[in-house]
């Protein structure tokens, strides 16, 4: 069952075959749930991140860049539901969070 939460802990993986090093960081989105407008707290020392948002049907509903200067995500035009947000940096680390839109 789903519950409301303000934070999700995630683990970013470096895409190097045979490399056991994992990039670990806390990435958060708030408020959860929301009307579709989220503020993202990104890992320290990151540049802008590639952002892809996927709905529960597996469709990409957003594909763009999240700026570290203005780490916001607007899904207000999307229907209510649960979305997977995948943030990727230039080193291949992926950060995944789930958000709930009312």
PALO-719929 format. One record per residue (C-alpha): residue number from 1; x, y, z. Coordinates in steps of 0.25 Angstrom, whole numbers, plus 5000, padded with zeros to 4 digits. Example, Ala and Ser with C-alpha at 12.3 -4.5 7.8 and 13.67 -1.06 7.14 Angstrom:
BEGIN
- 1 / 5049 / 4982 / 5031;
- 2 / 5055 / 4996 / 5029;
***
This chain:
BEGIN
- 1 / 5000 / 5000 / 5000;
- 2 / 5005 / 5014 / 4997;
- 3 / 5007 / 5024 / 5008;
- 4 / 5010 / 5039 / 5007;
- 5 / 5025 / 5042 / 5009;
- 6 / 5033 / 5054 / 5008;
- 7 / 5046 / 5047 / 5004;
- 8 / 5051 / 5035 / 4997;
- 9 / 5065 / 5030 / 4998;
- 10 / 5072 / 5025 / 4986;
- 11 / 5085 / 5019 / 4981;
- 12 / 5091 / 5024 / 4968;
- 13 / 5099 / 5013 / 4960;
- 14 / 5111 / 5016 / 4952;
- 15 / 5110 / 5010 / 4938;
- 16 / 5124 / 5003 / 4938;
- 17 / 5124 / 4988 / 4935;
- 18 / 5132 / 4981 / 4946;
- 19 / 5132 / 4994 / 4955;
- 20 / 5127 / 4991 / 4969;
- 21 / 5127 / 5006 / 4973;
- 22 / 5113 / 5011 / 4975;
- 23 / 5110 / 5026 / 4976;
- 24 / 5101 / 5028 / 4988;
- 25 / 5093 / 5040 / 4991;
- 26 / 5080 / 5045 / 4996;
- 27 / 5071 / 5051 / 4986;
- 28 / 5057 / 5057 / 4990;
- 29 / 5045 / 5062 / 4984;
- 30 / 5035 / 5070 / 4992;
- 31 / 5023 / 5072 / 4995;
- 32 / 5018 / 5058 / 4993;
- 33 / 5007 / 5056 / 4989;
- 34 / 5005 / 5070 / 4982;
- 35 / 4997 / 5076 / 4971;
- 36 / 5009 / 5073 / 4961;
- 37 / 5019 / 5084 / 4965;
- 38 / 5031 / 5078 / 4972;
- 39 / 5044 / 5084 / 4978;
- 40 / 5056 / 5074 / 4976;
- 41 / 5067 / 5073 / 4986;
- 42 / 5079 / 5069 / 4977;
- 43 / 5093 / 5062 / 4981;
- 44 / 5103 / 5072 / 4985;
- 45 / 5114 / 5076 / 4974;
- 46 / 5105 / 5072 / 4963;
- 47 / 5103 / 5079 / 4950;
- 48 / 5090 / 5080 / 4943;
- 49 / 5083 / 5066 / 4942;
- 50 / 5076 / 5059 / 4930;
- 51 / 5062 / 5056 / 4935;
- 52 / 5052 / 5046 / 4930;
- 53 / 5038 / 5044 / 4936;
- 54 / 5031 / 5031 / 4934;
- 55 / 5016 / 5028 / 4937;
- 56 / 5011 / 5015 / 4942;
- 57 / 5008 / 5011 / 4928;
- 58 / 5022 / 5012 / 4924;
- 59 / 5021 / 5024 / 4916;
- 60 / 5031 / 5036 / 4916;
- 61 / 5023 / 5048 / 4920;
- 62 / 5035 / 5057 / 4922;
- 63 / 5049 / 5057 / 4916;
- 64 / 5058 / 5069 / 4919;
- 65 / 5068 / 5076 / 4928;
- 66 / 5067 / 5079 / 4943;
- 67 / 5075 / 5091 / 4946;
- 68 / 5083 / 5091 / 4959;
- 69 / 5080 / 5106 / 4960;
- 70 / 5065 / 5104 / 4960;
- 71 / 5062 / 5089 / 4963;
- 72 / 5048 / 5089 / 4960;
- 73 / 5039 / 5079 / 4953;
- 74 / 5025 / 5082 / 4948;
- 75 / 5015 / 5071 / 4945;
- 76 / 5003 / 5079 / 4947;
- 77 / 4998 / 5076 / 4933;
- 78 / 4999 / 5061 / 4936;
- 79 / 4987 / 5053 / 4941;
- 80 / 4987 / 5048 / 4956;
- 81 / 4996 / 5036 / 4959;
- 82 / 5009 / 5031 / 4962;
- 83 / 5022 / 5035 / 4954;
- 84 / 5036 / 5030 / 4954;
- 85 / 5046 / 5041 / 4952;
- 86 / 5060 / 5037 / 4947;
- 87 / 5071 / 5047 / 4948;
- 88 / 5084 / 5044 / 4941;
- 89 / 5098 / 5051 / 4942;
- 90 / 5109 / 5052 / 4932;
- 91 / 5117 / 5041 / 4939;
- 92 / 5105 / 5031 / 4938;
- 93 / 5100 / 5031 / 4952;
- 94 / 5085 / 5029 / 4952;
- 95 / 5076 / 5034 / 4963;
- 96 / 5061 / 5030 / 4964;
- 97 / 5050 / 5035 / 4972;
- 98 / 5035 / 5033 / 4972;
- 99 / 5025 / 5044 / 4973;
- 100 / 5010 / 5044 / 4975;
- 101 / 5001 / 5055 / 4968;
- 102 / 4987 / 5057 / 4973;
***
